[in-house]
Structures are given as structure tokens and as C-alpha cells.
């Protein structure tokens, strides 16, 4: 394949995608290959993306809540493409996936979708209608050429032209389409993160109206407080009605980013690049919206958080149907490089990646693994914010590892916590059978011991001193 595009639908869980919420993704799956048993290596953005970029597990790349930087000595997927002559472009709408946390290495340009000046004028508002677009471009050219002091004016101007609700993916897709239209003839590696399914859910109203329960209004749904860590710490209560409303908003956000995915496909087609592009679409982790008593994506490794959508289209993945084999997001480096015909001994030496290319010689997986290394935010930060916190929250201050086969799922913590589920008969992981199946527990423990070093407390010496603006954005996302 000439080009590779990797699109991450942030916080997209596998069970919430389908013909109703994600028709563009469904169409891509019909024409390509869909992986029903795809799993993230971690339940939240930072370590999951680090695994996708390096082909390593969280305990190998060391990027987690107490060490929030992707270390320089690790080789990354964008670096491999860049060194092979590719134009490498990233568009990130998630604050973690920026140069501040070490994710810019290998990109010719890594753009921040929420910024106006630093991402240049073209990452500002999307204007619907050619007249408005021309007027806005003229205004940008006049106001923003080398003048960062007018950032606030740009934001106010763009917001005045945008509909209510999330729209970052719309701006990003428009920028990508413009870039495709004017780029040079080199092959490209494109990475894009669409963040809208992440808290806070604030879909455009027309999407929300399609997915809310009968009799519910958009205003009622948007009035529900969305603060996962405050919910964990019993600072407020959510009723089942509240969760129904939140699930409706979440599904609306998926539908919104799915439309942007469709627009991205159209942009590739219009640029004449579609037939020469491997397009991979995945979630980086899932989400709890009341399941198992949780809201958000911290503190556990249920499939609700680690089973993610994964669809590939192009080249050997066209008309590949549905595959049930176990795959991991950290398998993307091996798969993308094999499909592109790139050999990278340095990256290969560090990874735990296995290619799922249809013709690969790599052994198929008979188990997948996930890790939760350290809470984000830390328990200390929760105490600083809420004062007294429930005893059960202290129990979450532990390191977890999970091993999952087609039949069984076992989770173990460094405090002795463990759970065992028969995922064939109990796919929702409600019945813990660890006490009833000691032999099965021991067999799964051996699988973990064969894969990882013994569980130990995660170091916290690598936490980045963040900029104030970064802190504010991560707080808005529920991480601080």
C-alpha cells in the first residue's frame, strides 16, 4: 500500500458501534475487514496510545498515570514511516497526544485540533458556505499572521459561526481534506484522533435528539452532571434515568464522529488516494456509563473498557469479512509496516507486536493482555479535591493485569484482588467464579507470569510538569 491512515475514535467501545450509531464505520467494515475480538492494552488514552505507537505493553513503555511521558529511547511508528520517506501528519484532539507528553516524535507536523494560532489559521472554525469561508479566510490572513495576541478573538469569531455542541472533529476533517488537496506526491502516514465520545458528551443537538430515550429533551440530558471522578467519590448521585440520558448522548457523539469518518473517506476519494490507502479505524479504549457501578474509564479492566472496534480497509484487508481471532492494538505497528512493505529492525526489537496481516507468518494470539498501572488522577489528587473519599476508592489504588482467552478472563491486582470470568457464558463479566475454579485461576496466573514480570508498585518519577492550559483541558476530560 502507498499510504496509511490511522484514525482513533477516542473512547469508542465495541458494543456501542453498529449500523445505527456508526453507519460509515459499518460500511467500511462491509468493504474491508472487521475484528470482533480486538483489545486495548490499557483502559485510558495515554498508555493505550503509547502501546499503539511503540508496539509495547504499558509495563514495557512505562507511560502511565505516574509517568506521563513517552520516553525518548522508545522508537515510534511515525518515526519508522518518516525514516522510510513518508510524509507524516498527525491531528490530535486529545490533550495527552501532543509534544508535551512525547508523542510528536516522527511527525512532520502534529497538530492540536483545539488550538487556533498554534495549529495555524486553517484549524480555526469550519465555515459552511463558500462566501462565509472566503470572508473568514480573508479575516484570518489579516489578523493572525504571526500575531498570537489575537487568539481570543479568533476563538470568539469561530464560535460565533459554529453550531452548539462538539465540533472539533469537523474542523479536523476539513483541515485534512484541504491538506490532501494541496500536498506533494510523497506517500503519507496520517494519524487522527477524534475525541468527541469522551466526557463531557456534548453532541450537536440534531444528533442528540436521535438517540435520547423517548420523552427526553436535549436540555434535560445536557443538565446531567458529567464528572466521573466526583461520581466515584460520591460527591453526587446518578440515577438510572441519568445514565440512560448519558448513554444517549454518548451514542450521539459516536454518530457525530462517524459522520466525520465518512467525510474523511470522501476526502481520500476526492484526492485520488482511496485505492492506494490502508485505512485503519479503532477505539483507543471504551467507557463505563453505569456498567459495573462505574462512570468513565478508570480503575478496572472490564471488557467494557478494553474491547474496542477495529476495522481495516485497503489492500489485503479489502473484502476480508469478519475475523474472530484475538488481536491487540499494540499489533498495529507490525501490521501496518508489513502492509506497507517496511522493515524496521529497531522498532521490531522493542515490540511485543504481532502482525494480523492476512498473509503474515506471525503466530496468531491465543490470549490478549491488558494493564492498569496507576490511577489517573492519583488518590492524593482525589483527596486534595474532595477531602474525605469513600473507602472503596482507596481499593482502586492498585496495579491490575488481565489475561483474556476466547473462553476465560482473569484479572489480578498487586493487592491480591482477583476475578475470573467465563466469557463464553458470562460475556458481561458479572459472575466471578475465581473461588469455584482454583485450577483455572492457577492456569491463568501462569499465563500472566509468562508474559510479565511480577506485579510491583509503579514508579512515579516521570510525571510531566504540565502547562496551565494543559491542566485545564485534562481536568475537563476528568483526568485531574
C-alpha positions in Angstrom: 0.0 0.0 0.0 1.2 3.5 -0.8 -0.4 5.4 2.1 -1.5 4.5 5.7 -4.2 6.4 7.7 -4.8 5.5 11.4 -8.0 7.0 12.8 -8.7 6.7 16.5 -12.3 7.1 17.7 -11.4 8.1 21.3 -13.4 6.3 24.0 -15.3 4.1 21.4 -16.3 0.8 22.9 -17.0 -2.1 20.6 -20.5 -2.8 21.9 -21.8 0.7 21.1 -20.8 0.6 17.4 -23.1 -0.7 14.7 -25.4 0.2 11.8 -27.4 2.7 13.9 -24.7 4.6 15.6 -21.8 4.2 13.2 -23.1 3.6 9.6 -19.9 4.9 8.0 -17.7 2.5 10.0 -20.2 -0.3 9.3 -19.9 0.4 5.5 -16.1 0.4 5.9 -16.4 -3.0 7.7 -18.6 -4.4 4.9 -16.0 -3.5 2.3 -12.9 -4.3 4.5 -12.1 -6.4 7.5 -13.7 -6.1 10.9 -12.0 -7.6 14.0 -14.6 -8.5 16.6 -12.1 -9.5 19.2 -9.8 -6.5 19.3 -8.5 -5.3 22.7 -6.6 -2.3 24.0 -3.7 -2.8 26.3 -4.9 -0.2 28.8 -8.3 1.4 29.7 -7.3 5.0 29.0 -5.8 7.3 26.4 -2.2 7.9 27.4 -0.9 4.3 27.9 -3.2 2.9 25.1 -1.8 5.3 22.5 1.8 4.7 23.8 1.2 1.0 23.0 -0.2 1.7 19.5 2.8 3.9 18.8 5.5 1.6 20.1 4.1 -1.9 19.9 4.7 -2.5 23.7 2.7 -3.1 26.8 2.3 -0.4 29.5 4.8 -2.1 31.8 7.3 -2.1 28.8 6.8 1.5 27.6 6.3 2.8 31.2 3.8 5.5 30.3 1.0 5.7 32.9 -0.6 8.0 35.5 2.6 8.4 37.5 4.9 8.7 34.4 3.0 10.7 31.8 5.8 11.0 29.2 6.6 8.6 26.3 10.3 8.1 26.9 12.7 9.2 24.1 14.5 5.9 23.8 11.4 4.2 22.5 11.1 4.1 18.8 7.7 5.1 17.4 5.6 4.1 14.5 5.6 7.7 13.0 9.4 7.7 13.2 9.5 4.4 11.2 7.3 5.9 8.4 9.3 9.2 8.4 12.6 7.3 8.0 11.1 5.4 5.1 10.3 8.6 3.2 6.7 9.1 4.1 5.1 12.5 4.9 3.9 12.0 8.4 1.0 14.1 9.6 -0.9 13.9 12.9 -4.1 15.7 14.0 -4.8 15.2 17.7 -7.9 16.3 19.5 -6.8 14.7 22.8 -4.5 16.7 25.1 -2.4 13.7 26.1 -1.4 13.0 22.5 0.8 16.1 22.0 4.5 17.0 22.1 4.1 17.9 25.8 3.9 14.2 26.5 6.4 12.9 23.9 4.0 12.0 21.1 5.4 14.3 18.4 8.4 12.2 17.5 8.5 11.2 13.9 5.7 13.6 12.7 6.5 16.3 10.2 3.5 18.1 11.7 1.4 17.1 14.8 -1.5 19.5 15.0 -3.7 20.2 18.0 -7.3 20.3 17.0 -8.4 22.6 19.8 -5.8 25.3 19.1 -6.3 28.1 16.7 -3.0 30.0 16.4 -0.5 27.2 17.0 -2.4 25.0 14.6 -2.5 27.9 12.2 -5.5 29.7 10.8 -6.8 26.7 8.8 -7.5 24.8 12.1 -9.9 27.5 13.1 -13.7 27.4 12.6 -15.2 25.5 9.7 -17.5 27.8 7.8 -20.4 26.3 5.9 -20.9 28.1 2.6 -18.3 29.4 0.3 -19.0 33.1 0.9 -18.5 32.8 4.6 -15.4 30.6 4.1 -13.8 33.3 1.9 -14.6 36.1 4.3 -13.3 34.1 7.3 -10.1 33.2 5.4 -9.6 36.9 4.5 -10.1 37.8 8.1 -7.6 35.1 9.3 -5.0 36.2 6.8 -5.3 39.8 8.0 -5.4 39.1 11.8 -3.4 36.0 12.5 -0.2 36.2 10.5 2.4 35.9 13.3 0.3 37.6 15.9 -0.5 35.3 18.8 -2.2 38.1 20.8 -5.4 37.7 18.9 -6.0 34.1 19.8 -9.1 35.0 21.9 -10.6 37.0 19.1 -10.1 34.0 16.7 -11.9 31.7 19.2 -14.8 34.1 19.7 -15.1 34.6 15.9 -15.1 30.9 15.2 -17.5 30.0 17.9 -20.0 32.6 16.6 -20.0 30.7 13.3 -20.3 27.2 14.7 -23.4 25.3 15.9 -23.8 24.4 19.5 -22.1 21.2 20.6 -18.8 19.4 19.9 -17.3 20.2 16.6 -13.6 19.6 16.8 -13.7 16.6 14.5 -15.5 18.7 11.9 -12.6 21.2 12.0 -10.0 18.4 11.8 -11.7 16.6 8.9 -11.9 19.9 7.0 -8.2 20.6 7.6 -7.3 17.1 6.5 -9.3 17.5 3.3 -7.5 20.7 2.5 -4.2 19.2 3.2 -4.9 16.2 0.9 -5.9 18.6 -1.8 -2.6 20.5 -1.7 0.0 18.1 -0.6 3.1 16.8 -2.6 3.4 13.4 -4.2 5.1 11.5 -1.3 3.3 8.6 0.3 1.8 9.6 3.6 1.2 8.3 7.1 -1.8 10.1 8.7 -2.8 9.8 12.3 -6.0 11.4 13.6 -7.7 11.3 17.0 -11.4 12.2 17.1 -12.2 12.9 20.8 -16.0 13.6 20.9 -17.2 10.3 22.6 -15.0 11.3 25.6 -16.6 13.1 28.6 -18.1 15.6 28.5 -20.6 14.4 26.0 -21.9 17.4 24.2 -23.1 16.3 20.7 -24.7 18.7 18.2 -28.4 18.8 19.1 -29.6 17.1 15.9 -27.5 14.0 16.9 -28.6 14.0 20.5 -32.3 14.1 19.5 -31.9 10.9 17.6 -30.5 8.8 20.5 -32.1 10.1 23.7 -34.8 8.0 25.4 -38.4 8.6 24.4 -39.8 11.7 26.1 -36.3 13.1 27.0 -35.2 16.5 25.8 -31.7 17.6 24.9 -31.7 20.2 27.6 -32.6 17.6 30.2 -29.8 15.3 29.1 -27.2 18.1 29.0 -28.2 19.1 32.5 -26.9 15.8 33.9 -23.6 16.3 35.7 -20.7 14.7 33.9 -17.9 14.4 36.4 -16.7 10.7 36.7 -14.2 11.2 39.5 -16.8 13.2 41.5 -19.2 10.3 41.0 -16.6 7.8 42.1 -16.1 9.8 45.3 -19.8 10.1 46.0 -19.9 13.8 45.5 -23.1 13.4 43.7 -25.5 10.6 42.6 -26.7 9.4 39.2 -30.0 7.6 38.8 -30.7 5.0 36.1 -32.6 7.7 34.3 -29.5 9.9 34.3 -27.4 7.0 32.9 -30.0 6.4 30.2 -29.7 10.1 29.2 -25.9 9.9 29.3 -25.9 6.7 27.1 -28.0 8.6 24.6 -25.5 11.5 24.5 -22.6 9.1 24.2 -24.2 7.3 21.2 -24.9 10.6 19.6 -21.2 11.5 19.9 -20.3 8.3 18.2 -22.8 9.1 15.4 -21.2 12.5 15.1 -17.6 11.3 14.7 -18.9 8.5 12.4 -20.1 11.2 10.0 -16.6 12.8 10.1 -15.2 9.4 9.3 -17.4 9.3 6.3 -16.2 12.8 5.3 -12.6 11.6 5.7 -13.2 8.7 3.3 -14.8 11.1 0.8 -11.7 13.4 1.1 -9.4 10.5 0.3 -11.6 9.5 -2.6 -11.7 13.1 -4.0 -7.9 13.4 -3.7 -7.5 10.2 -5.7 -5.8 8.4 -2.7 -8.5 6.0 -1.7 -7.5 3.0 -3.7 -3.9 3.4 -2.5 -4.6 3.9 1.2 -4.8 1.4 4.1 -7.3 3.0 6.4 -7.4 1.6 10.0 -10.1 2.8 12.4 -10.1 1.8 16.1 -11.1 2.9 19.5 -8.3 3.5 22.0 -10.4 2.3 24.9 -14.0 2.0 26.0 -16.3 3.6 28.5 -18.4 2.8 31.5 -21.8 4.6 31.7 -23.2 2.9 34.7 -22.0 -0.6 34.0 -20.4 -2.4 37.0 -21.2 0.7 39.0 -18.6 2.9 37.2 -18.7 6.1 35.1 -15.7 6.8 32.9 -12.7 4.6 32.2 -10.5 4.3 35.2 -9.8 1.7 38.0 -10.6 -1.6 36.2 -10.1 -3.8 33.1 -13.6 -5.0 32.2 -14.2 -5.7 28.5 -16.4 -2.6 28.5 -13.1 -0.7 28.7 -10.7 -2.8 26.6 -12.8 -4.4 23.9 -12.7 -1.8 21.1 -13.8 -1.5 17.5 -11.1 -2.3 14.9 -11.8 -2.1 11.1 -9.2 -2.1 8.3 -9.8 -1.3 4.7 -7.4 -1.4 1.7 -5.0 -3.7 0.0 -5.1 -7.2 1.7 -7.9 -6.1 4.1 -10.4 -5.3 1.3 -13.4 -7.7 1.4 -11.8 -9.6 4.3 -15.1 -10.2 6.2 -15.3 -10.6 9.9 -12.4 -12.1 11.9 -12.9 -13.6 15.3 -9.2 -14.1 16.1 -7.8 -12.2 19.2 -5.8 -9.1 18.3 -4.4 -6.2 20.2 -3.9 -2.5 19.4 -0.2 -3.0 20.0 -0.3 -5.3 17.0 -0.8 -2.2 14.8 2.9 -1.4 14.2 3.8 -4.9 13.0 0.6 -5.0 10.8 1.0 -1.5 9.3 4.7 -1.9 8.5 4.1 -5.3 6.9 1.3 -4.0 4.8 3.4 -1.0 3.7 6.4 -3.2 3.0 8.6 -1.6 5.6 11.2 -3.5 7.7 12.3 -1.6 10.9 14.7 -3.8 12.9 15.0 -1.2 15.7 11.2 -1.0 16.2 10.9 -4.7 15.8 13.5 -5.3 18.5 11.4 -3.5 21.1 7.9 -4.5 20.3 5.6 -7.2 21.5 3.6 -6.6 18.3 2.3 -9.4 16.1 1.1 -8.7 12.6 -2.5 -9.6 11.8 -1.9 -9.1 8.0 -3.8 -11.9 6.3 -0.6 -13.4 4.9 1.6 -12.9 8.0 3.9 -15.5 9.3 3.4 -14.3 12.9 1.7 -16.8 15.2 -1.9 -15.9 15.9 -2.7 -14.9 19.5 -4.4 -17.4 21.8 -4.6 -14.7 24.6 -4.5 -10.9 24.9 -3.3 -8.9 27.8 -4.1 -5.5 29.4 -2.6 -3.5 32.3 -3.7 -0.7 34.6 -0.5 0.6 36.1 -1.6 3.6 38.2 -4.8 5.6 38.7 -5.2 8.9 36.9 -5.8 11.2 38.8 -3.9 9.8 41.8 -5.6 9.1 45.1 -3.7 12.0 46.6 -5.2 14.3 44.0 -8.7 13.0 44.8 -8.1 13.7 48.5 -7.0 17.2 47.6 -10.1 17.8 45.6 -12.8 16.1 47.7 -11.3 15.8 51.2 -12.7 12.6 52.6 -13.2 10.0 49.9 -15.0 6.6 50.2 -13.1 3.6 51.4 -13.8 1.7 48.1 -11.9 4.4 46.2 -8.8 3.6 48.2 -9.2 0.0 46.9 -8.8 1.3 43.4 -5.2 2.4 44.2 -3.7 -0.7 42.8 -2.0 -2.2 39.8 -4.1 -4.6 37.7 -3.3 -7.0 34.9 -5.7 -9.0 32.8 -5.3 -12.0 30.5 -8.2 -13.0 28.2 -8.6 -16.0 26.0 -11.7 -16.9 24.0 -13.0 -18.8 27.0 -11.7 -17.1 30.1 -10.9 -13.7 31.5 -8.7 -13.3 34.6 -7.8 -10.1 36.4 -5.3 -9.8 39.2 -4.1 -6.9 41.3 -0.9 -6.2 43.3 -3.1 -6.2 46.5 -4.3 -9.7 46.0 -7.5 -8.8 44.2 -8.6 -11.1 41.5 -11.6 -12.0 39.3 -12.2 -14.9 36.9 -15.0 -15.0 34.3 -16.1 -17.5 31.8 -16.6 -15.0 28.9 -18.4 -17.5 26.7 -21.3 -17.9 29.2 -20.8 -14.6 31.1 -19.7 -12.0 28.4 -20.8 -9.1 30.7 -18.4 -10.3 33.4 -21.0 -10.3 36.2 -20.2 -13.7 37.8 -16.8 -14.0 39.5 -16.0 -17.7 39.5 -12.5 -17.5 40.9 -13.4 -19.2 44.2 -15.1 -22.0 42.4 -12.4 -22.6 39.7 -9.0 -22.7 41.5 -7.3 -24.8 38.8 -8.5 -22.4 36.1 -7.2 -19.5 38.2 -3.8 -21.0 38.5 -3.6 -21.7 34.8 -4.5 -18.0 34.1 -2.0 -16.8 36.7 0.7 -18.8 34.9 -0.2 -17.0 31.6 0.3 -13.6 33.3 3.6 -14.7 34.8 4.9 -16.0 31.5 4.0 -12.6 29.9 5.1 -10.1 32.6 7.5 -9.6 35.4 6.0 -9.9 38.9 3.5 -7.2 39.9 5.2 -4.3 41.7 4.4 -0.8 42.6 4.6 1.6 39.6 7.2 4.3 39.8 6.0 7.9 39.6 9.2 9.8 38.9 8.3 10.7 35.3 5.2 12.8 35.7 5.3 15.9 33.5 5.0 19.4 34.9 2.1 20.5 32.8 1.2 23.8 31.4 -1.8 25.5 33.0 -3.8 25.3 29.8 -3.0 21.6 29.6 -4.1 21.1 33.2 -7.4 22.8 32.4 -8.1 20.6 29.4 -7.2 17.4 31.2 -9.4 18.5 34.1 -12.3 19.0 31.6 -11.7 15.4 30.4 -11.9 14.1 34.0 -8.2 13.2 34.4 -7.2 15.8 37.1 
